[in-house]
Amino acid sequence: MKRLLLLCLFVYGTQCTVTDTFYDYSFQEETLGTAQPVVDPRGHRPLSKGSDHYSSSNAAPPPVSGPNRYRGRPSTTSTDESTREQQKVVQPDAGGCTHLSEKMGVMCPTGCELKTNILKQERTVTAAVNKLKTDVNELSKSSNTISHYVDGLSNALRERQRINQDNDNVVGQYTNDLEGQHAFVKTTVDTTFPSNIRILQKVLETLRDKIQKVEMAIMSQRTRCEKPCTVSCPIPVVSGKECEDIFRKGGDSSEMYMIQPDSFFNPYKVYCDMTTQKGGWTLIQNRQDGSVDFGRRWDDYRAGFGNIASDSGKGFCNNPGEYWLGNEKISTLTKMGPTEVLIEMEDWKGDTVQAQYEQFTIEGHLSGYVLATGKYSGTAGDSFLEGASELVGENRTMTIHNGMMFSTYDRDNDKWIPGDPTKQCAREDGGGWWYNRCHSSNPNGRYYWGGEYTKDMAKHGTDDGIVWMNWKGSWYSLKAISMKIRPFFAS
Ligand SMILES: *[C@@H]1O[C@H](CO)[C@@H](O)[C@H](O)[C@H]1NC(C)=O
């Protein structure tokens, strides 16, 4: 009887989920896990008892300030359309989006990363469906077993009725109970079980259809990925030290350009935003669709990775991709003079906020690319200088990013028990960043579709999404975020 009740519970529970019309692989998690939305702030790692101790003692270095390289914008910039057309002459090296000489990885938009992701998911789904298949089979089997059991029960009942005829008065009550139970069990077995099995079979079919679709998508991706991808983006002739320089030379459309901040280094490609706040912004970080994996090692973050831009059909690369420009390049750019940073972000409803710092310097390689920022303004909340406003005291100090070195999962430079390999922010929080102990913002974290996520969905149970705590808290992963820099000049 106990087993039977358990089974009823299982079937009933499954039915609840099924009627949700939510047929996705998360179906598995929803049913099997007990995912409760977690709302506590999580960015910090509170002190544990014992010898655990936290020191934020190292003073943050001042960001590069002093005389500006640029005066305010000249009142007229030549934005003649004909000059623009001229600038579109295709350079000899244009045609492929591979980087000139540095290891920027694949620079053109490619389905390959997407493919890898889909393949990964497919494996999970196939496993889930197989499991489900077995479950349904087992359910059918147990349902048969139970039918036999009930038949046995029916026989026993008849037998007992016969034997007990003489003892009617004594056993009457007991028999009534037994009859009641028998009737209940019989209806359940005859009606509820088959209908539940039918529902499960429908779910199975839906999942099978989905897998077929995914498989088709993968096939098409596979064909596209057979050849190494090339994107023909004519690179504008106008070039400069960075995007502000290009803007002042007449490059007024937002697209991919070549820049050469320093004659000792090879020129490289970058996306310039020439419209936001009058333009001149060099894009150093961009997340928008989860197409690039940001859980990478030190050398990748150092050199940069991702896709700079793609052509949306206009004949030039005006669509920024997801990328990290690279710590070496960001450091060089921000040390040339006072530099400001603009961090723009968007949630899954389309609301946007921003954070801006008047000074933004990334120290060199030898210092571990220490972050140094100046005055904050904006609507997103001051993550770099103030930390998470939900937290107080030392807990909040643990989430301040200014003055921190850069950390990746293979290079632990954070303030969480240095030297202890089990206490590494970058390992738990999904990407490279200026982790303290650990973060109030995590723009290079994992990309979660849809925004809200839970502890159970995170790889290590930590808030490893694309987080900006002062706007959305720990358990909301943003749809898009980008970081742009520009030489600071009073406008
Ligand atoms: C720090 O956070 C932990 C839990 O996250 C809490 O128990 C502790 O009281 C907090 N400390 C302060 C100073 O607020």
The ligand as an SDF file (V2000), in Angstrom:
LIG
                    3D

 14 14  0  0  0  0  0  0  0  0999 V2000
   28.0460   39.7580    6.8460 C   0  0  0  0  0  0  0  0  0  0  0  0
   27.2220   38.8240    6.1660 O   0  0  0  0  0  0  0  0  0  0  0  0
   26.8830   37.6750    6.9410 C   0  0  0  0  0  0  0  0  0  0  0  0
   26.0010   36.7700    6.1140 C   0  0  0  0  0  0  0  0  0  0  0  0
   26.1360   36.9690    4.7680 O   0  0  0  0  0  0  0  0  0  0  0  0
   26.1790   38.0770    8.2300 C   0  0  0  0  0  0  0  0  0  0  0  0
   25.9540   36.9300    8.9960 O   0  0  0  0  0  0  0  0  0  0  0  0
   27.0320   39.0720    8.9810 C   0  0  0  0  0  0  0  0  0  0  0  0
   26.3220   39.5230   10.1230 O   0  0  0  0  0  0  0  0  0  0  0  0
   27.3720   40.2570    8.1180 C   0  0  0  0  0  0  0  0  0  0  0  0
   28.2720   41.1580    8.8100 N   0  0  0  0  0  0  0  0  0  0  0  0
   28.0100   42.4510    8.9130 C   0  0  0  0  0  0  0  0  0  0  0  0
   29.0420   43.2710    9.5990 C   0  0  0  0  0  0  0  0  0  0  0  0
   26.9940   42.9410    8.5010 O   0  0  0  0  0  0  0  0  0  0  0  0
  1  2  1  0
  1 10  1  0
  2  3  1  0
  3  4  1  0
  3  6  1  0
  4  5  1  0
  6  7  1  0
  6  8  1  0
  8  9  1  0
  8 10  1  0
 10 11  1  0
 11 12  1  0
 12 13  1  0
 12 14  2  0
M  END
$$$$
